[in-house]
Amino acid sequence: MRNVFAALMAATLSLCRYGTLAAFSVLIAVVTIQVLGRIPGFPSPSWTEEVARFALVYLVAFSCGIAVLRGELVNVDLFVGPLPESVRRVIDRIVDLIILGFAVAIIPGAYDYVAGSIGERARSIDIPMVVIYVVTLIIPISLAFFSLARLFGFGQSAPASHGELL
């Protein structure tokens, strides 16, 4: 069972990583078009504002689960840092349980929100808004799945690249 969950987690993690890269790439491309649109004679389509917002929301949706898995989503270093390692692990598990509970609690409302958006269309790019609103369902499912993965011992440690550990 653990191997099946590990394979599912690896696939989901890859999907989230590629989704994050895709959303970030779209955001970079659209913002580049917007910046170039300030040059006289270069077209600046009206849909770029809307696509930039959508890409940013998808960027958050795909990356929040990765942040949970790495223990970077919720942390108060000033409080947790001085504590012994065993106490920090207990606090991390409590935080994982809180995230899991919150995510599971909002999934039904997120589903209702997505279901209620069927039939709506985006104004400037004429796509179904359900494509955009599904992000409200991706976020809590991702949070729940990856917090569950941490509870099962699949958590990853964050790289110490920010200079916090000297």
C-alpha positions in Angstrom: 0.0 0.0 0.0 2.8 2.3 0.8 4.4 1.8 -2.6 1.1 2.5 -4.3 0.8 5.8 -2.4 4.4 6.6 -3.1 3.8 6.1 -6.8 0.7 8.2 -6.7 2.5 10.9 -4.8 5.4 11.0 -7.3 3.0 11.3 -10.2 1.0 14.1 -8.5 4.2 15.8 -7.5 5.4 15.7 -11.1 2.0 17.1 -12.3 2.3 19.9 -9.8 5.8 20.7 -10.8 5.0 20.8 -14.5 1.8 22.7 -13.8 3.8 25.3 -11.9 6.3 25.6 -14.7 3.5 25.9 -17.3 1.6 28.6 -15.3 4.8 30.5 -14.7 5.8 30.3 -18.4 2.4 31.6 -19.4 2.7 34.4 -16.9 6.1 35.4 -18.2 4.9 35.4 -21.8 1.8 37.4 -21.1 3.6 40.0 -19.0 6.2 40.3 -21.7 3.4 41.0 -24.2 2.0 43.6 -21.8 5.4 45.3 -21.4 6.1 45.3 -25.1 2.6 46.7 -25.6 3.8 49.9 -24.1 6.1 50.5 -27.1 4.3 52.6 -29.7 3.1 50.4 -32.6 3.3 47.1 -30.7 -0.2 45.6 -30.1 -1.3 45.1 -26.5 -4.3 42.7 -26.6 -7.0 43.2 -23.9 -7.0 39.5 -23.0 -3.5 39.7 -21.5 -4.7 41.1 -18.2 -7.2 38.3 -17.7 -4.8 35.5 -18.8 -2.1 37.0 -16.4 -4.6 36.7 -13.5 -5.5 33.2 -14.4 -1.9 32.1 -14.8 -1.1 33.6 -11.3 -4.0 31.7 -9.7 -2.9 28.4 -11.4 0.7 29.1 -10.3 -0.6 29.2 -6.7 -2.8 26.2 -7.1 0.0 23.9 -8.5 2.7 25.1 -6.1 0.8 25.1 -2.8 0.9 21.3 -2.5 4.6 21.3 -3.1 5.0 23.9 -0.4 3.1 21.7 2.0 5.1 18.6 1.2 8.3 20.5 1.8 7.0 22.0 5.0 7.2 25.6 3.7 3.6 26.6 3.6 3.0 27.1 7.3 5.9 27.7 9.6 6.8 30.1 12.4 10.6 29.8 12.6 10.9 32.1 15.6 8.6 29.9 17.6 9.6 26.4 16.3 13.3 27.0 15.7 14.6 27.0 19.3 12.6 23.9 20.2 14.1 20.4 20.4 13.8 18.3 17.2 11.2 15.9 18.7 8.9 18.8 19.7 9.3 20.3 16.2 8.2 17.0 14.6 5.1 16.9 16.8 4.3 20.6 16.0 4.8 19.8 12.3 2.3 16.9 12.5 -0.2 19.1 14.3 0.1 21.7 11.5 -0.3 18.9 8.9 -3.5 17.7 10.7 -4.9 21.3 10.8 -4.1 21.8 7.1 -5.7 18.4 6.2 -8.8 19.3 8.3 -9.2 22.7 6.8 -8.7 21.4 3.2 -11.2 18.6 3.6 -13.7 21.0 5.1 -13.6 23.4 2.1 -13.6 20.7 -0.6 -17.5 20.5 -0.7 -17.9 24.3 -1.0 -15.2 24.4 -3.7 -17.0 21.7 -5.6 -20.3 23.6 -5.4 -18.5 26.8 -6.5 -17.1 25.0 -9.6 -20.4 23.3 -10.4 -22.2 26.7 -10.1 -19.9 28.2 -12.7 -20.9 25.9 -15.5 -22.1 28.0 -18.4 -20.2 31.1 -17.5 -17.6 32.4 -20.0 -14.6 34.6 -19.6 -15.1 38.0 -21.1 -12.0 38.8 -23.1 -10.8 35.3 -24.2 -14.2 33.5 -24.4 -13.3 30.3 -22.6 -15.5 28.5 -20.1 -15.0 29.9 -16.6 -15.2 26.4 -15.2 -11.6 26.0 -16.5 -10.6 28.9 -14.3 -12.8 28.2 -11.3 -11.7 24.5 -11.0 -8.6 26.0 -9.4 -10.7 26.5 -6.2 -11.0 22.7 -6.2 -7.4 22.0 -7.1 -6.1 23.9 -4.1 -7.8 22.1 -1.3 -7.4 18.7 -2.9 -3.7 19.4 -3.3 -3.4 20.6 0.3 -5.2 17.6 1.6 -3.3 15.1 -0.5 0.2 16.5 0.3 -0.5 17.0 4.0 -1.7 13.4 4.1 1.6 12.5 2.4 3.5 14.3 5.1 1.6 12.5 7.8 2.5 9.2 6.1 6.1 10.2 6.3 6.7 11.3 2.7 7.6 14.9 3.6 10.6 16.5 2.1 12.9 18.9 3.8 13.2 22.4 2.4 16.6 23.4 1.0 18.5 25.8 3.2 19.1 28.2 0.4 17.6 31.3 2.0 20.5 31.6 4.5 18.4 30.8 7.5 20.8 28.1 8.7 24.2 29.6 9.2 
